[in-house]
Amino acid sequence: MMGSSDHMHLVYIILAAAVATFITRIGGYVMMTQMKRIPPRMEAALNAVPAAVLTTLVAPAFVYGGWDVTTSMAVAFLVGLRFNSLWMLLVGWLVVMALRHFGGF
């Protein structure tokens, strides 16, 4: 059971995270508006952000999600190489549901 000091500690952590998020978002906006031209290295770093975010969302599920999730993600990746994302999502969902139903996962 959490005491009142534990709750306040949690509130302070949440507030600190909110302030840090706000500062980084506003700081990035202010920095970008002050530039006349984006340097090539910064542009390359900004272009890498979507892949980095996707990796942080997908990797834990792939590693720790169990065999059904890992297998369905691998199959969905292979389908995604050839077809559009709707087919990739549909096949991934079908594979994980089939493995859970028939494989006992």
C-alpha positions as CSV (number, residue, x, y, z in Angstrom):
1,M,0.0,0.0,0.0
2,M,1.3,3.4,-0.9
3,G,1.6,6.1,1.6
4,S,0.9,9.8,1.0
5,S,4.6,10.6,0.6
6,D,4.8,7.9,-2.1
7,H,1.9,9.5,-4.0
8,M,3.6,12.9,-3.8
9,H,6.8,11.3,-5.1
10,L,4.9,9.9,-8.0
11,V,3.3,13.3,-8.7
12,Y,6.7,15.0,-8.7
13,I,8.0,12.4,-11.2
14,I,5.0,12.9,-13.5
15,L,5.3,16.7,-13.3
16,A,9.1,16.5,-14.0
17,A,8.4,14.3,-17.0
18,A,5.7,16.7,-18.2
19,V,8.1,19.7,-17.9
20,A,10.9,17.9,-19.6
21,T,8.6,16.9,-22.5
22,F,7.3,20.5,-22.8
23,I,10.8,22.0,-22.8
24,T,12.1,19.6,-25.4
25,R,9.1,20.2,-27.7
26,I,9.2,24.0,-27.4
27,G,13.0,24.0,-27.6
28,G,12.9,22.1,-30.8
29,Y,10.3,24.4,-32.3
30,V,12.1,27.5,-31.3
31,M,15.4,26.2,-32.6
32,M,13.9,25.2,-35.9
33,T,12.1,28.6,-36.4
34,Q,15.4,30.5,-35.8
35,M,17.2,28.7,-38.5
36,K,17.3,30.0,-42.1
37,R,18.4,26.6,-43.4
38,I,18.5,23.1,-41.8
39,P,22.0,21.7,-41.7
40,P,22.5,18.4,-43.5
41,R,23.4,16.5,-40.3
42,M,20.3,17.8,-38.5
43,E,18.2,16.9,-41.5
44,A,19.6,13.4,-41.4
45,A,18.9,13.1,-37.7
46,L,15.3,14.3,-38.2
47,N,14.8,11.8,-41.0
48,A,16.0,9.0,-38.7
49,V,13.4,9.8,-36.0
50,P,10.4,7.8,-37.5
51,A,12.5,4.6,-37.8
52,A,13.8,5.0,-34.2
53,V,10.3,5.5,-32.8
54,L,8.9,2.6,-34.7
55,T,11.8,0.4,-33.5
56,T,11.1,1.4,-29.9
57,L,7.5,0.4,-30.3
58,V,8.0,-2.8,-32.1
59,A,11.2,-4.3,-30.7
60,P,9.9,-5.0,-27.1
61,A,6.8,-6.8,-28.5
62,F,9.0,-8.8,-30.9
63,V,11.4,-9.9,-28.2
64,Y,9.1,-10.3,-25.2
65,G,5.7,-11.0,-26.8
66,G,6.0,-14.7,-27.0
67,W,6.3,-17.1,-30.0
68,D,2.9,-16.2,-31.4
69,V,3.6,-12.5,-31.5
70,T,7.1,-12.9,-32.8
71,T,6.0,-15.3,-35.5
72,S,3.1,-13.1,-36.6
73,M,5.4,-10.0,-36.7
74,A,7.9,-11.8,-38.8
75,V,5.2,-13.0,-41.2
76,A,3.7,-9.5,-41.3
77,F,7.1,-8.0,-42.1
78,L,7.6,-10.4,-45.0
79,V,4.1,-9.6,-46.3
80,G,4.8,-5.8,-45.9
81,L,7.8,-6.1,-48.2
82,R,5.5,-7.1,-51.1
83,F,2.1,-5.7,-50.3
84,N,0.6,-2.5,-48.7
85,S,0.2,-2.0,-45.0
86,L,-3.4,-3.1,-44.9
87,W,-2.5,-6.6,-46.0
88,M,0.5,-6.6,-43.7
89,L,-1.8,-5.8,-40.7
90,L,-4.5,-8.3,-41.8
91,V,-2.1,-11.2,-42.3
92,G,-0.2,-10.4,-39.0
93,W,-3.5,-10.4,-37.1
94,L,-4.7,-13.6,-38.8
95,V,-1.4,-15.4,-38.0
96,V,-1.4,-14.4,-34.3
97,M,-5.1,-15.3,-34.0
98,A,-4.5,-18.7,-35.7
99,L,-1.5,-19.5,-33.5
100,R,-3.4,-18.6,-30.4
101,H,-6.4,-20.6,-31.4
102,F,-4.8,-23.7,-32.8
103,G,-1.3,-23.5,-31.2
104,G,-2.5,-23.1,-27.6
105,F,-0.4,-19.9,-27.0
